């Protein structure tokens, strides 16, 4: 795993770190974390000046999108900023949306109408055990035709099981003149993982949030929001309303570096795919698109199997119904992957 070098934000933080005697915020004065710095300067010429914007522009170029915004309030912040653009209007959504969607609709007064997928399942992911499969192009088109006054479609791809919606939904939405909001919280790595590029919604949707802390090397609470330039000013206004005037620059620094590291470690995904294919050929797993998302279906009780894994030193992402979810990233070395393989195949207890 190759780590990133100095990013744009890092260089500016280092400049602040050279100050010997700090009489500004935060109150710990750097004693707890040297990277935790504050604005400093005169009038409008303060840190971070334009370095955040330049870092966001660099990240946008890497992802190949119009605009990127760094979020320190997680993907939830991005979902709500997108929905704010359609306040008081009708938005169609696919069942299985994150609870942030419901919160964003309440905040913006959005009239949410569920797309009829013909499948039973939870409306929001607070009930993941009943999570339905992604909606199809035909189901979305039927909903758009039925609700001509809808201004946007909201879908989740990939979901927490690593299943993806058809990218053609983007083309369909453009054809009908409705915006597309894609919750790709679990897909920040798709831009770098071989074979997953064709499932990327950030390059085709009008809004697409990606939780860099879930599958990249960013700190928890850090996310990216890709935005169609037509909505740029509206999203920036919404982020000001939803965010804080005291963002954590250490989070944004790591967010920038996590994307650079993902570029440096593209070849690591081939190793993960080889392992994933090997494991899937041995134990029973749910079929999905994302090979870095292992959804194991143990023959015994899933909760009991989870407890055995934890006792053996292996921590899965979650137990959802009768399945146990694992997330693989380039940070997982071969020895660690082998321990997971041995534990799931019954060769030995996790250690």
Beta strands, then each sheet from edge to edge (+ up, - down):
strand 1: 41-42
strand 2: 45-46
strand 3: 67-71
strand 4: 90-93
strand 5: 111-114
strand 6: 150-156
strand 7: 179-183
strand 8: 207-210
strand 9: 223-227
strand 10: 293-296
strand 11: 318-320
strand 12: 323-327
sheet 1: 1+ 2-
sheet 2: 3+ 9- 8+ 7+ 6+ 4+ 5+
sheet 3: 10+ 12- 11+
end
